[in-house]
Amino acid sequence: MEKLLSIISREIGDAFEACGYERELGRVTVSNRPDLCEYQCNGAMAGAKKYHKAPFMIADEVAEKLQSSKVVKDVASVKPGFLNFNLDNEYLASYINQMKTSKKHGIELSAPEKIVIDYGGPNVAKPLHVGHLRSAIIGESVKRILRYAGNEVIGDAHLGDWGLQMGLIITELKERKPDLVYFDHEYTGEYPKEAPFTISELEEIYPCASGKAKVDEEFAKRAHDATVMLQNKDRGYTAIWNHILKVSIEDLQKNYSKLDVHFDLWKKESDAQPYIPDMVQMLKDKGLAYISNGALVVDVAKPEDTKEVPPCIILKSDGASLYQTTDLATIVEREKLFKPNRIIYVVDKRQEMHFTQVFRVSRLAELVPEDTKLQFLGFGTMNGKDGKPFKTRQGGVMRLEHLIRDINDAVYDKIMASRDEDEETARENAKIIGLSAIKYGDLSNQASKDYVFDVDRFTSFEGNTGPYILYTIVRIKSILKKFGQEIPTAITVPDGAAQKALMLDMTRFSDVFAQASAEYAPHKLCAYIYDLANDFNRFYHETKILAEEDQDKKNGYIALISYCKDILETCIELLGFSAPEKM
């Protein structure tokens, strides 16, 4: 379905052309003075120089030509040469009814692409903390937006499961439980199916082992040796590693599900390791990789760089691989398995240099076709009210589950303070509303910007917050329930300014969605639904919807607000949360 702005621009362009001017002058924008008009066109100003005519004369001609238009009305030529006009009410009703019956509210679907989106990035054996929040929330929303646009989107958690951290855990476990069969290298039987540790034990083992390695050289050496043995596929160590993966992934899935974040793939760093030897050899064969100070590197600097871009280290002097190596091998793996049109990385913006190097090596080595897009979506820091990275009251890193608990408790307290609800309903609603507070609080900010995580503000039922959006949806649900009949289908011609403003805002969905999809910008959807919620609430306060005596009018109102609810619910689904039945 064609966007409304495009239709209006074509109508104005036709008028310019009919008056002897080029139709491109008819480009229309939403008015920046809604008190004067709904739309405006500055084409006469642009055409004055080309046609050697005063802009107001051009505008007068075009305005006269548009008097018979069925799309726009109230066309006025305003000196020095602006065209101000409104949308015809009947055309607006016709357009919104067409939008209502179209698939996905009439958005324009481009040719579908296959897209891999790398987000989440958790590590095994470690609890999720607030630093994992933004990647999960932003990545999940971008995935949903791109999928809604008709693309095949594969969300990959890209689990950190390789390297010294595994050796540290195995070594510490061996010290604590030396009699486990995994450490008997003469054992040839089957290993137990149940892990010899819980997730709680595992989360305690790693920091303990990491601390030991910093002060005990002998322990650090044993951990290094254990890492090498695991990478050489030692049977017992591989079995422990598989237990670590299983226990960790089960816990991660449980915690991510609390955020309504779901991955299509749980690929791991270890999955890319088999691709490294051939990739390294190829970099050498192409003359891209060379030895510098004992390490194997690839030069990636470009003459136009405004800041230094150091060589990308592929292998350290001892032959060990690095994150860059693994990320390059993962690109090789993704190209082999999926042949994606795009690979998007949703990571901390402080990793921009790392991905600049990785992408440039990928291009130089032709790891992916030239038209495959490798894209970095860097996000800013989530800060506390003091403007510093969010911490616990004691100054430590806050676990994600504790943040979710604190938000839910804050919402629960507000529910119980202002409403008479039973404990169970209040707790369930607090989870739903709390998730909207967390996600909307994050996503309403441009991803690349730092933002302040303010529990009090985010959980407010007023202002630009998730709970306010949900409250608006629930208010509409309540009206529809009180209406108590089958919802009418036809949205009627607006009979007042508030109703028309709401309808005009609803028609913007396609434009806003296109921007959010093209720019990976969930914050644009947030800004849109905040405007839409405000417009609905203004209409609600100015209109006696259920008390309207004219049945046709009432039916039109009900059809309109029901469709407004549908658009709001589509948007919050794309943002990654939902609305309760009542609040």
ABEGO torsion letter per residue (X at the ends): XBBAAAAAAAAAAAAAAAAGBBAAAABBBBBABAAABABBBAAAAAAAAAAGBBAAAAAAAAAAAAAABAABBGBBBBOAGBBBBBBBAAAAAAAAAAAAABBGGGBBBBBBBBBBBBBGGBBBGBBBBAAAAAAAAAAAAAAAAAAAAGBBBBBBAGBBABEAAAAAAAAAAAAABAABAAABAABABBBBABBABBAAAAAAAAAAAAAAAAABAAAAAAAAAAAAAAAAGBAAAAAAAAAAAAAAAAAAAAAAAAAGBBBABBBBAAAAAAAAAAAAAAAAAAGABBBBGGBBBBBABBAABABBBBBBBABBAAGBBBAAAAAAAAAAAAAAAAGBABBBBBBBAAAAAAAAAAAAAAAAAGABBAABBBBBBBBBBBBBAAGBBBBBAAGBBBBAAAAAAAAAAAAAAAAAAABBBBAAAAAAAAAAAAAAAAAAAAAABBAABBBBBBAAAAABABEBBAAAAAAAAAAAAAAAAAAGBBBBABBBBBABAAAAAAAAAAAAAAAAAAAAAAAGBAAAAAAAAAAAAAAAAAAAAABBAAABABAAAAAAAAAAAAAAAAAAAAAAAAAGBBBBABX
